[in-house]
Amino acid sequence: MGLRWSDSLDIALDLMELHPEVDPMQLHFTELAKWVIALDNFDDDPQHCGERVLEAIQLAWIAEVD
């Protein structure tokens, strides 16, 4: 089974690998959602995403960068 919206840390790690030049603090949620949905191993309903989910992914990414 692939990644789900609740897998915020795993998603953040994948995004870090794909977009190492990106500052996650400057990333808009609309773009973040598109990137998550585009991940090869993402396997969840794109409609089940909300601001809190995206914020959790962004915060996990920020924590890993620091």
C-alpha positions as CSV (number, residue, x, y, z in Angstrom):
1,M,0.0,0.0,0.0
2,G,1.2,3.5,-0.8
3,L,1.4,6.7,1.0
4,R,-1.7,8.2,2.6
5,W,-2.3,11.8,3.6
6,S,-1.7,10.8,7.2
7,D,1.9,9.8,6.4
8,S,3.1,13.3,6.7
9,L,6.8,12.5,7.6
10,D,7.2,10.0,4.8
11,I,5.6,12.4,2.3
12,A,7.9,15.2,3.5
13,L,11.0,13.0,3.1
14,D,10.0,12.0,-0.4
15,L,9.4,15.7,-1.3
16,M,12.7,16.7,0.2
17,E,14.4,14.2,-2.1
18,L,12.5,15.4,-5.2
19,H,12.7,19.1,-4.5
20,P,16.0,19.7,-2.5
21,E,16.1,23.4,-3.6
22,V,12.7,24.3,-2.2
23,D,12.3,26.2,1.1
24,P,9.2,24.5,2.6
25,M,8.4,27.7,4.5
26,Q,7.9,29.5,1.1
27,L,5.7,26.7,-0.4
28,H,2.1,27.4,-1.1
29,F,-0.4,24.7,0.0
30,T,-1.8,24.5,-3.5
31,E,1.5,23.5,-5.0
32,L,2.3,21.2,-2.1
33,A,-0.9,19.3,-2.6
34,K,-0.1,18.9,-6.3
35,W,3.3,17.6,-5.5
36,V,2.0,15.1,-3.0
37,I,-0.6,13.8,-5.4
38,A,2.0,13.4,-8.1
39,L,4.2,11.2,-5.9
40,D,4.6,7.8,-7.5
41,N,3.8,6.0,-4.3
42,F,0.9,8.2,-3.2
43,D,-2.3,6.1,-2.9
44,D,-5.0,8.1,-1.3
45,D,-8.0,10.1,-2.3
46,P,-6.9,13.6,-3.5
47,Q,-10.1,15.0,-2.2
48,H,-9.4,14.0,1.4
49,C,-6.8,16.7,1.8
50,G,-7.2,19.8,3.9
51,E,-5.2,22.7,5.2
52,R,-4.4,20.8,8.5
53,V,-3.0,17.8,6.5
54,L,-0.9,20.0,4.3
55,E,0.3,22.0,7.3
56,A,1.4,18.7,9.0
57,I,3.4,17.7,5.8
58,Q,5.0,21.2,5.6
59,L,5.9,21.2,9.3
60,A,7.5,17.7,9.0
61,W,9.5,18.9,6.0
62,I,10.6,22.0,7.9
63,A,11.7,19.9,10.9
64,E,13.7,17.6,8.7
65,V,15.5,20.5,7.0
66,D,16.5,22.0,10.3
